[in-house]
Amino acid sequence: MRFGVLGTGFWASDVHASSLAGHPDAELVGVWGRDLAKAKAVGAQFDVYGTDDLDALLADVDAVSFALPPDVQAPLAERAAAAGKHLLLEKPVALSTAAADRVVAAVDAAGVASLVFFTNRFRTATSTWLEQAARTTLAGGAVTWLGSLAGSPFDASPWRHEHGALWDVGPHALALLVPALGPVSAVQAGAGRGDTVHLVLTHPDDRASTVTVSSTAAPLASGIETWVHGDAGRLVLLPEGRVAVEAHQVAVTELQAAALTGGAHPCDVHFGRDVVAVLAAAQRALGSGRREPVVD
């Protein structure tokens, strides 16, 4: 399958393009960017062309791997789907439920395959953890994900600074808790120091989970903790560093399989849209101070 990468930042070059360039069953064809010079520079790293002509790139590929800010990604995803291209999207799909709904509608209308790159969902350790959780009568769970943008490759990302850890890191937490505990029907939220956010999520059958995310934590406090609990005790998902390229290659393989079979993927755009709906409810809860329902 022939892929184009949309984006020219760190994540586009070091993860998406690197993954595709080294994938045994995919071909990186070109790189698109809003800045032609940057697109050409990233393309040159992988001996492919760089362009600012999206239509030209879409005409040359079967699928698109997005590494763009979510507000830029969403309308371009609609455009790529309408052109009949399969979509490997970044999280979050969009910054509003309405925008995510439009991407879902475009994907469904075109009949293309879609997948959202929630990095941890493409690790073998996560698959094993979810299988164990499915054999357990669960009562709840928790994710704490503390980090710092300062000094990281993402520090130059304006949308992350503007929208904070809720929208940047929150999708990762939801991508783990929702498949384990079920869909979220309501959210309570409280703000902490910096962009720290604390959530209480309501799941079916009186299950509940908590999420704490931050991109402004002290470096020595950084770390990830993920667990669910139930009649078999506590199931802990151990974090693992430097897995993004390998996970992206798994995502590419699974997108290609979905495109060939026409089957739905657990992390397709519909799931991505549901994650956006929870984040939107959390944003409302931060503003209202009340428990907010997740609007379907």
Helices and strands as residue ranges (DSSP letters): E 2-6, H 10-11, I 12-17, H 18-21, E 27-32, H 36-45, E 49-51, H 54-58, E 63-66, H 70-82, E 86-89, H 97-110, E 114-116, G 119-122, H 124-134, E 138-146, H 158-168, H 170-181, E 186-191, E 197-202, E 208-214, G 219-221, E 223-230, E 233-237, H 244-261, H 269-288, E 292-293
